[in-house]
Amino acid sequence: MASVFSLPSSSFLCPLKITKFRTKIQTLHSSQKPFLINSLQLTELDPKIPQPVQIFWKWLCDEGIVSVKTPVMPGVVPEGLGLVAKRDIAKGETVLGVPRRFWINTDTVAGTEIGNVCAGLEPWISLALFLLREKRRDDSKWKYYMDVLPECTDSTIYWSEEELSEIQGTQLLSTTLSVKDYVKNEFQKVEEVIRRNKQLFPFPITLDDFFWAFGMLRSRAFSRVGNQNLMLVPFADLANHSAKVTTEDHFHEVGGPAGLFSWDLLFSFQSPLKLKAGDQFLVQYGLKKSNADMALGYGFIEPSSARDAFTLTLEISQSDDFYGDKLDIAESNGLGETAYFDIKLGQSLPPALIPYLRLVALSGIDAFLLESISRNAVWDHLKLPVSRTNEELICKIVRDACKSAVSGYHTTIEEDEKLMEEGNLSSRLHIAVGIRAGEKKVLQQIDDIFRERELKLDELEYYQERRLKDLGLVGEPK
């Protein structure tokens, strides 16, 4: 949904992954047990890959997560780091299977020393505290995974004030600021938990640390997989996104071998594309996500205009004389006092938008429609023009809203397009220019639709004319 971040939603995240790999080269600590490398030769990894990733790969091999049969491995790709095919891979072929004991979810947290402390917290907060604790522990089972997690992504939650000024006026800016306020508020609540349990958290945890953990979950976690609502899956989260992938059903939970003599539930990834040796293994992060969603969650946008979107927010005013009736009708049709309509570039308006607009604008003599016994009958009437006054008003409401929104941007579409054509933009400025240009194009599209509607007001057939025809008083009787 464009620019919407549902904070209380149970579906906090979808299959995600960051595309910019940033990490510091770190050496092994002497407290770690040495590797017992199996027969898999690891020199095949690209030497350009950072040392922590080389070590992480050895850990995956030593733990039996990957074997000589695993057809993908880490590689240097245009996005930075990703998974590449070691051999030709058929569409639908399984490329990896990560045993359940290597998933990081609330069950993982519950089995640790901080399990009781995190029992009453939101799942993502429990996982955030787990990440922060394991990151500091030299003897952590997850050390080699923690070492490959980046310091940040290009998600807008990490942008400086100067960088955020480049998305002035956008819905992405307001959403980003709301998310940042949410994380700050949650941190203030959890600070007391940390203070009361200093023996479990014997190191300072700052707001920046908390944002790091939030960003890692936001960009790498999987959700809605079987019974697991939110989890990190080492190795699987190296898969990058591609617009070429047009399906989302490429990961599953299946039973399978989890070692030489064991059987377990596996997080299984199937290739959505046919690949040749050396090709990158790619997945789809979400077909319905807008570029604003991509920028907030992962720190990138797609060049495709199909991802450009704008959310129209409409509301039934509580001061409306017919507030109760209107709210009842809206709720009877799956809407509410406030309704959000996501509009994407090149696509038609959401079917419920016009009827809801007519409902919001309904007043004067047109309000008699609200007296209908059947609320569904009222909604059916609202699917067609009610009166010239009502139709003219909804056009004005929308066009004024578009004009107001456009005035909030500090550049024009033409200026943004020129910047994109010239290139040489930093990754974050590229996101900013793409987002603000995309939003303005959608606003222009919305304004054009309602401007054309205004020009045809005299050609429309309104409720009274339809009613007279039904009664056979004008035109041809039915």
TORTOR-627402 format. One record per residue (C-alpha): residue in one letter; y, z, x negated; residue number from 1. Coordinates in steps of 0.1 Angstrom, whole numbers, plus 2048, in hexadecimal, padded with zeros to 3 digits. Example, Ala and Ser with C-alpha at 12.3 -4.5 7.8 and 13.67 -1.06 7.14 Angstrom:
REM residues 2
<atom "A" <7D3 84E 785> 1>
<atom "S" <7F5 847 777> 2>
REM end
This chain:
REM residues 478
<atom "M" <800 800 800> 1>
<atom "A" <821 7F6 7F1> 2>
<atom "S" <834 812 7E0> 3>
<atom "V" <821 82D 7F2> 4>
<atom "F" <811 84A 7E0> 5>
<atom "S" <7FE 860 7F9> 6>
<atom "L" <7FF 881 7E8> 7>
<atom "P" <7E7 894 7FF> 8>
<atom "S" <7CF 877 801> 9>
<atom "S" <7AB 87D 7F8> 10>
<atom "S" <7A9 85A 7E8> 11>
<atom "F" <7C0 864 7CC> 12>
<atom "L" <7B6 848 7B5> 13>
<atom "C" <7A3 827 7B4> 14>
<atom "P" <78F 817 798> 15>
<atom "L" <7AA 816 77E> 16>
<atom "K" <7B1 812 759> 17>
<atom "I" <7CE 80F 742> 18>
<atom "T" <7D4 7EE 730> 19>
<atom "K" <7E9 7FA 712> 20>
<atom "F" <7D4 80C 6F8> 21>
<atom "R" <7E8 826 6E4> 22>
<atom "T" <7D8 841 6CF> 23>
<atom "K" <7DC 852 6AE> 24>
<atom "I" <7C1 84E 694> 25>
<atom "Q" <7AF 86F 691> 26>
<atom "T" <794 87B 67A> 27>
<atom "L" <775 88E 684> 28>
<atom "H" <776 8B3 683> 29>
<atom "S" <75C 8C5 66D> 30>
<atom "S" <752 8DA 68B> 31>
<atom "Q" <744 8BC 69D> 32>
<atom "K" <71F 8B6 698> 33>
<atom "P" <717 896 684> 34>
<atom "F" <70C 877 696> 35>
<atom "L" <6E8 86C 696> 36>
<atom "I" <6EF 846 699> 37>
<atom "N" <6D3 833 6A9> 38>
<atom "S" <6C7 810 6A0> 39>
<atom "L" <6E5 800 6B1> 40>
<atom "Q" <6FB 7F1 696> 41>
<atom "L" <71F 7FA 69C> 42>
<atom "T" <72F 7E4 682> 43>
<atom "E" <731 7C9 69C> 44>
<atom "L" <750 7DA 6AB> 45>
<atom "D" <771 7C8 6A3> 46>
<atom "P" <77F 7D9 684> 47>
<atom "K" <7A1 7D8 694> 48>
<atom "I" <796 7F2 6AE> 49>
<atom "P" <7A4 814 6A6> 50>
<atom "Q" <78D 82D 695> 51>
<atom "P" <78C 845 6B3> 52>
<atom "V" <77D 829 6C7> 53>
<atom "Q" <764 821 6AC> 54>
<atom "I" <759 845 6AD> 55>
<atom "F" <759 846 6D3> 56>
<atom "W" <742 828 6D3> 57>
<atom "K" <72A 83A 6BB> 58>
<atom "W" <72A 857 6D2> 59>
<atom "L" <721 841 6F0> 60>
<atom "C" <704 833 6DC> 61>
<atom "D" <6F8 854 6CF> 62>
<atom "E" <6F8 863 6F2> 63>
<atom "G" <6E5 845 700> 64>
<atom "I" <701 839 717> 65>
<atom "V" <6FF 817 706> 66>
<atom "S" <6E2 806 6F5> 67>
<atom "V" <6D9 7E6 6E4> 68>
<atom "K" <6D6 7D7 708> 69>
<atom "T" <6F9 7E0 712> 70>
<atom "P" <70B 7BE 715> 71>
<atom "V" <72F 7CA 710> 72>
<atom "M" <741 7DD 6F5> 73>
<atom "P" <765 7E7 6ED> 74>
<atom "G" <77B 7CB 6E0> 75>
<atom "V" <79E 7C1 6D8> 76>
<atom "V" <7AC 7AE 6F6> 77>
<atom "P" <7CF 7A2 701> 78>
<atom "E" <7D4 7C3 714> 79>
<atom "G" <7CC 7D7 6F5> 80>
<atom "L" <7A9 7E5 6F9> 81>
<atom "G" <78E 7DA 711> 82>
<atom "L" <76A 7D2 715> 83>
<atom "V" <75C 7B0 708> 84>
<atom "A" <73B 79F 70E> 85>
<atom "K" <722 7A0 6F1> 86>
<atom "R" <70F 783 701> 87>
<atom "D" <711 76D 720> 88>
<atom "I" <711 782 740> 89>
<atom "A" <708 776 763> 90>
<atom "K" <71E 77D 781> 91>
<atom "G" <711 79D 791> 92>
<atom "E" <6FE 7A8 772> 93>
<atom "T" <700 7CD 769> 94>
<atom "V" <714 7D2 74A> 95>
<atom "L" <714 7F8 747> 96>
<atom "G" <705 818 756> 97>
<atom "V" <714 83A 74E> 98>
<atom "P" <6FE 857 757> 99>
<atom "R" <70B 872 76E> 100>
<atom "R" <70B 88C 753> 101>
<atom "F" <727 878 742> 102>
<atom "W" <73D 876 761> 103>
<atom "I" <75C 88D 761> 104>
<atom "N" <761 89A 784> 105>
<atom "T" <766 8BB 797> 106>
<atom "D" <741 8C3 792> 107>
<atom "T" <747 8BF 76C> 108>
<atom "V" <764 8D7 76E> 109>
<atom "A" <750 8F0 784> 110>
<atom "G" <736 8F2 769> 111>
<atom "T" <74F 8FD 74E> 112>
<atom "E" <760 91E 746> 113>
<atom "I" <77E 914 75B> 114>
<atom "G" <769 90B 779> 115>
<atom "N" <771 92B 78D> 116>
<atom "V" <796 928 784> 117>
<atom "C" <798 905 791> 118>
<atom "A" <783 90A 7B0> 119>
<atom "G" <7A1 90C 7C8> 120>
<atom "L" <7B6 8F2 7B8> 121>
<atom "E" <7BB 8CD 7C2> 122>
<atom "P" <79F 8B8 7B2> 123>
<atom "W" <7B7 8A4 79C> 124>
<atom "I" <7C8 8C4 790> 125>
<atom "S" <7A6 8D2 786> 126>
<atom "L" <79E 8B2 773> 127>
<atom "A" <7C1 8B3 763> 128>
<atom "L" <7BB 8D6 756> 129>
<atom "F" <799 8CC 74A> 130>
<atom "L" <7A6 8AF 736> 131>
<atom "L" <7C2 8C4 726> 132>
<atom "R" <7A9 8DF 71C> 133>
<atom "E" <78F 8C7 70E> 134>
<atom "K" <7A9 8B4 6FB> 135>
<atom "R" <7B2 8D3 6E7> 136>
<atom "R" <78E 8DE 6E0> 137>
<atom "D" <77F 8D2 6BF> 138>
<atom "D" <75C 8DA 6CC> 139>
<atom "S" <760 8C8 6ED> 140>
<atom "K" <742 8B3 6F9> 141>
<atom "W" <75D 89A 704> 142>
<atom "K" <770 89A 6E3> 143>
<atom "Y" <769 876 6DA> 144>
<atom "Y" <774 86A 6FD> 145>
<atom "M" <793 87F 6FC> 146>
<atom "D" <79C 870 6DA> 147>
<atom "V" <79E 84D 6E9> 148>
<atom "L" <7B4 856 707> 149>
<atom "P" <7D7 848 701> 150>
<atom "E" <7F6 85D 6FE> 151>
<atom "C" <805 84C 71C> 152>
<atom "T" <805 82B 72F> 153>
<atom "D" <822 815 73B> 154>
<atom "S" <820 825 75D> 155>
<atom "T" <843 82C 76A> 156>
<atom "I" <83C 852 76A> 157>
<atom "Y" <840 851 744> 158>
<atom "W" <860 83D 743> 159>
<atom "S" <880 84A 735> 160>
<atom "E" <8A0 84D 74A> 161>
<atom "E" <8AD 82E 739> 162>
<atom "E" <88D 81B 741> 163>
<atom "L" <88D 827 765> 164>
<atom "S" <8B1 81B 769> 165>
<atom "E" <8A2 7F8 767> 166>
<atom "I" <891 7FC 788> 167>
<atom "Q" <8B0 80A 799> 168>
<atom "G" <8AF 803 7BF> 169>
<atom "T" <88A 7FC 7C0> 170>
<atom "Q" <871 80D 7D5> 171>
<atom "L" <85D 812 7B6> 172>
<atom "L" <878 829 7A8> 173>
<atom "S" <879 83F 7C6> 174>
<atom "T" <853 841 7C7> 175>
<atom "T" <852 849 7A2> 176>
<atom "L" <86B 865 7A5> 177>
<atom "S" <858 873 7C3> 178>
<atom "V" <838 873 7AF> 179>
<atom "K" <848 883 792> 180>
<atom "D" <857 89E 7A8> 181>
<atom "Y" <834 8A4 7B7> 182>
<atom "V" <824 8A8 795> 183>
<atom "K" <840 8C0 78A> 184>
<atom "N" <83B 8D5 7A9> 185>
<atom "E" <815 8D6 7A4> 186>
<atom "F" <81A 8E0 780> 187>
<atom "Q" <830 8FD 78A> 188>
<atom "K" <814 909 7A1> 189>
<atom "V" <7F9 906 787> 190>
<atom "E" <80E 916 76B> 191>
<atom "E" <806 938 77B> 192>
<atom "V" <7E0 930 77A> 193>
<atom "I" <7E3 927 755> 194>
<atom "R" <7F7 947 74D> 195>
<atom "R" <7DD 95D 75E> 196>
<atom "N" <7C1 94D 74A> 197>
<atom "K" <7CE 94C 727> 198>
<atom "Q" <7AC 952 719> 199>
<atom "L" <7A1 930 728> 200>
<atom "F" <7C1 91E 71F> 201>
<atom "P" <7CB 92E 6FD> 202>
<atom "F" <7E4 912 6F6> 203>
<atom "P" <805 908 707> 204>
<atom "I" <803 8EF 723> 205>
<atom "T" <824 8DE 729> 206>
<atom "L" <830 8C8 746> 207>
<atom "D" <82D 8AA 72E> 208>
<atom "D" <809 8B3 728> 209>
<atom "F" <803 8B5 74E> 210>
<atom "F" <813 893 753> 211>
<atom "W" <7FC 885 738> 212>
<atom "A" <7DD 892 74A> 213>
<atom "F" <7EB 885 76C> 214>
<atom "G" <7F1 863 75D> 215>
<atom "M" <7CF 861 74D> 216>
<atom "L" <7BF 868 76F> 217>
<atom "R" <7D7 851 781> 218>
<atom "S" <7CE 834 76A> 219>
<atom "R" <7A9 83A 761> 220>
<atom "A" <798 84D 77D> 221>
<atom "F" <780 83E 797> 222>
<atom "S" <77E 84B 7BA> 223>
<atom "R" <76A 844 7DA> 224>
<atom "V" <74A 83E 7C6> 225>
<atom "G" <72E 84C 7DA> 226>
<atom "N" <734 871 7E0> 227>
<atom "Q" <74C 874 7C2> 228>
<atom "N" <770 874 7CD> 229>
<atom "L" <780 874 7AB> 230>
<atom "M" <771 870 788> 231>
<atom "L" <775 863 765> 232>
<atom "V" <759 84D 757> 233>
<atom "P" <75B 849 731> 234>
<atom "F" <753 826 726> 235>
<atom "A" <757 817 749> 236>
<atom "D" <77C 81E 749> 237>
<atom "L" <782 806 72C> 238>
<atom "A" <77F 7E9 745> 239>
<atom "N" <7A0 7D7 74A> 240>
<atom "H" <7AD 7C7 76A> 241>
<atom "S" <7B0 7A2 772> 242>
<atom "A" <7BE 78F 78F> 243>
<atom "K" <7A1 776 78B> 244>
<atom "V" <789 791 799> 245>
<atom "T" <78C 78E 7BF> 246>
<atom "T" <773 7A9 7C9> 247>
<atom "E" <772 7CF 7C5> 248>
<atom "D" <74E 7D7 7CA> 249>
<atom "H" <743 7D5 7A6> 250>
<atom "F" <73B 7FA 7A0> 251>
<atom "H" <720 80F 7AF> 252>
<atom "E" <70C 82E 7AC> 253>
<atom "V" <6E7 826 7A6> 254>
<atom "G" <6C9 838 799> 255>
<atom "G" <6BE 82D 776> 256>
<atom "P" <6B2 837 753> 257>
<atom "A" <6CB 84F 743> 258>
<atom "G" <6B9 852 721> 259>
<atom "L" <698 84D 711> 260>
<atom "F" <685 865 727> 261>
<atom "S" <69E 86C 744> 262>
<atom "W" <6A9 85E 765> 263>
<atom "D" <6CB 865 775> 264>
<atom "L" <6E6 858 78D> 265>
<atom "L" <6FA 83D 77A> 266>
<atom "F" <71D 830 77E> 267>
<atom "S" <714 80B 77D> 268>
<atom "F" <72C 7EE 777> 269>
<atom "Q" <723 7CA 780> 270>
<atom "S" <736 7AD 773> 271>
<atom "P" <74A 79C 78F> 272>
<atom "L" <74D 77D 779> 273>
<atom "K" <736 767 765> 274>
<atom "L" <73E 76D 740> 275>
<atom "K" <737 75D 71F> 276>
<atom "A" <732 770 6FF> 277>
<atom "G" <754 77C 6F3> 278>
<atom "D" <764 77B 716> 279>
<atom "Q" <775 79B 722> 280>
<atom "F" <763 7AE 73E> 281>
<atom "L" <77D 7B2 759> 282>
<atom "V" <77F 7C4 77B> 283>
<atom "Q" <796 7C7 799> 284>
<atom "Y" <7AB 7E6 79C> 285>
<atom "G" <7B4 7E0 7C1> 286>
<atom "L" <7BA 7C0 7D5> 287>
<atom "K" <7D3 7D1 7EC> 288>
<atom "K" <7E8 7E1 7D1> 289>
<atom "S" <80B 7D5 7CD> 290>
<atom "N" <81C 7D0 7AB> 291>
<atom "A" <82E 7F1 7B1> 292>
<atom "D" <80C 802 7B5> 293>
<atom "M" <800 7F2 795> 294>
<atom "A" <820 7FC 782> 295>
<atom "L" <81E 820 78E> 296>
<atom "G" <7F8 824 789> 297>
<atom "Y" <7F0 80F 76B> 298>
<atom "G" <810 804 75A> 299>
<atom "F" <80E 7DE 75F> 300>
<atom "I" <815 7C4 77A> 301>
<atom "E" <805 7A3 783> 302>
<atom "P" <819 783 780> 303>
<atom "S" <80C 778 7A2> 304>
<atom "S" <827 77A 7BD> 305>
<atom "A" <80B 784 7D5> 306>
<atom "R" <80F 7A8 7C7> 307>
<atom "D" <834 7A9 7CF> 308>
<atom "A" <83A 7C0 7EC> 309>
<atom "F" <853 7D5 7FF> 310>
<atom "T" <84D 7F1 817> 311>
<atom "L" <862 7F2 837> 312>
<atom "T" <865 816 844> 313>
<atom "L" <86D 819 869> 314>
<atom "E" <873 838 87E> 315>
<atom "I" <876 843 8A2> 316>
<atom "S" <895 85A 8A1> 317>
<atom "Q" <890 87D 8AF> 318>
<atom "S" <8B2 879 8BF> 319>
<atom "D" <8A6 85B 8D3> 320>
<atom "D" <8A8 862 8F9> 321>
<atom "F" <885 854 8FC> 322>
<atom "Y" <877 864 8DD> 323>
<atom "G" <859 874 8EE> 324>
<atom "D" <84E 854 900> 325>
<atom "K" <853 83E 8E2> 326>
<atom "L" <83F 856 8CB> 327>
<atom "D" <823 857 8E5> 328>
<atom "I" <821 831 8E6> 329>
<atom "A" <822 82E 8C0> 330>
<atom "E" <807 848 8BB> 331>
<atom "S" <7F1 837 8D6> 332>
<atom "N" <7F2 818 8C0> 333>
<atom "G" <7EA 828 89F> 334>
<atom "L" <80E 82E 893> 335>
<atom "G" <825 84C 893> 336>
<atom "E" <849 858 892> 337>
<atom "T" <84C 847 870> 338>
<atom "A" <83A 827 868> 339>
<atom "Y" <836 814 847> 340>
<atom "F" <832 7EF 846> 341>
<atom "D" <828 7DF 825> 342>
<atom "I" <834 7BB 822> 343>
<atom "K" <828 7A4 807> 344>
<atom "L" <839 785 7FA> 345>
<atom "G" <82C 766 80A> 346>
<atom "Q" <819 778 826> 347>
<atom "S" <821 77C 84A> 348>
<atom "L" <82F 79C 859> 349>
<atom "P" <817 7B8 862> 350>
<atom "P" <80D 7B3 887> 351>
<atom "A" <819 7D5 892> 352>
<atom "L" <83B 7D2 882> 353>
<atom "I" <84E 7BF 89E> 354>
<atom "P" <83F 7D3 8BB> 355>
<atom "Y" <849 7F3 8A9> 356>
<atom "L" <86C 7E6 8A2> 357>
<atom "R" <870 7DD 8C7> 358>
<atom "L" <864 800 8D0> 359>
<atom "V" <87D 811 8B9> 360>
<atom "A" <899 7FB 8C6> 361>
<atom "L" <890 7FF 8EB> 362>
<atom "S" <8AD 80D 8FF> 363>
<atom "G" <8C3 808 91D> 364>
<atom "I" <8B4 7F5 93A> 365>
<atom "D" <897 7EA 924> 366>
<atom "A" <88A 80E 923> 367>
<atom "F" <87A 809 945> 368>
<atom "L" <85C 7FB 932> 369>
<atom "L" <854 81E 926> 370>
<atom "E" <84C 828 94A> 371>
<atom "S" <82C 814 94A> 372>
<atom "I" <80D 829 952> 373>
<atom "S" <7FA 819 936> 374>
<atom "R" <807 81E 913> 375>
<atom "N" <7F3 801 908> 376>
<atom "A" <804 7EB 922> 377>
<atom "V" <826 7F5 913> 378>
<atom "W" <81A 7EB 8F0> 379>
<atom "D" <80D 7C9 8FF> 380>
<atom "H" <830 7C3 90D> 381>
<atom "L" <83F 7CC 8EB> 382>
<atom "K" <82B 7B0 8DA> 383>
<atom "L" <842 797 8EB> 384>
<atom "P" <868 797 8EC> 385>
<atom "V" <876 7B1 904> 386>
<atom "S" <89A 7A6 908> 387>
<atom "R" <8B4 794 8F5> 388>
<atom "T" <8C7 7B4 8EE> 389>
<atom "N" <8A7 7C5 8E0> 390>
<atom "E" <89D 7A7 8CB> 391>
<atom "E" <8C0 7A3 8BD> 392>
<atom "L" <8C0 7C8 8B4> 393>
<atom "I" <8A0 7C7 8A1> 394>
<atom "C" <8AD 7A9 88D> 395>
<atom "K" <8CC 7BD 885> 396>
<atom "I" <8B9 7DC 87B> 397>
<atom "V" <8A3 7C9 863> 398>
<atom "R" <8BD 7B3 854> 399>
<atom "D" <8D5 7D0 84E> 400>
<atom "A" <8B9 7E3 83D> 401>
<atom "C" <8B2 7C5 827> 402>
<atom "K" <8D6 7C2 81E> 403>
<atom "S" <8D9 7E7 816> 404>
<atom "A" <8BA 7E6 800> 405>
<atom "V" <8C5 7C7 7EC> 406>
<atom "S" <8E7 7D8 7E5> 407>
<atom "G" <8D5 7F3 7D2> 408>
<atom "Y" <8C8 7DC 7B6> 409>
<atom "H" <8DE 7D6 798> 410>
<atom "T" <8D2 7B3 792> 411>
<atom "T" <8CC 793 7A6> 412>
<atom "I" <8AB 780 7AA> 413>
<atom "E" <8BA 764 794> 414>
<atom "E" <8C3 77C 779> 415>
<atom "D" <8A0 78C 779> 416>
<atom "E" <88F 76A 778> 417>
<atom "K" <8A5 75F 75B> 418>
<atom "L" <89A 77E 747> 419>
<atom "M" <876 777 74F> 420>
<atom "E" <87A 753 743> 421>
<atom "E" <88A 75D 723> 422>
<atom "G" <86D 775 71B> 423>
<atom "N" <86E 78D 6FE> 424>
<atom "L" <86E 7AA 717> 425>
<atom "S" <85E 7CC 70E> 426>
<atom "S" <840 7D4 723> 427>
<atom "R" <853 7ED 738> 428>
<atom "L" <872 7D6 73D> 429>
<atom "H" <85A 7BB 747> 430>
<atom "I" <84C 7D2 762> 431>
<atom "A" <86F 7DC 76D> 432>
<atom "V" <87C 7B8 770> 433>
<atom "G" <85D 7AD 782> 434>
<atom "I" <85E 7C9 79B> 435>
<atom "R" <882 7C6 7A4> 436>
<atom "A" <881 7A0 7A7> 437>
<atom "G" <862 7A2 7BD> 438>
<atom "E" <870 7BC 7D4> 439>
<atom "K" <890 7A7 7D9> 440>
<atom "K" <87C 788 7E0> 441>
<atom "V" <869 79A 7FB> 442>
<atom "L" <889 7A8 80A> 443>
<atom "Q" <897 785 80A> 444>
<atom "Q" <878 779 81C> 445>
<atom "I" <87B 794 836> 446>
<atom "D" <8A0 78C 83B> 447>
<atom "D" <898 767 83F> 448>
<atom "I" <87E 76E 85A> 449>
<atom "F" <896 782 86F> 450>
<atom "R" <8B3 76B 869> 451>
<atom "E" <89F 74E 877> 452>
<atom "R" <895 765 894> 453>
<atom "E" <8BA 76B 89B> 454>
<atom "L" <8C0 746 89D> 455>
<atom "K" <8A5 742 8B8> 456>
<atom "L" <8AF 75F 8CF> 457>
<atom "D" <8BA 747 8EA> 458>
<atom "E" <898 735 8E9> 459>
<atom "L" <882 753 8ED> 460>
<atom "E" <873 75D 90E> 461>
<atom "Y" <879 781 917> 462>
<atom "Y" <868 79B 92D> 463>
<atom "Q" <87C 794 94D> 464>
<atom "E" <875 76F 94B> 465>
<atom "R" <850 774 946> 466>
<atom "R" <84F 78D 963> 467>
<atom "L" <861 774 97A> 468>
<atom "K" <848 759 970> 469>
<atom "D" <82B 770 977> 470>
<atom "L" <839 777 99A> 471>
<atom "G" <83E 752 9A0> 472>
<atom "L" <863 755 9A5> 473>
<atom "V" <86D 73D 989> 474>
<atom "G" <85B 720 978> 475>
<atom "E" <837 717 97F> 476>
<atom "P" <824 734 98F> 477>
<atom "K" <805 740 97D> 478>
REM end
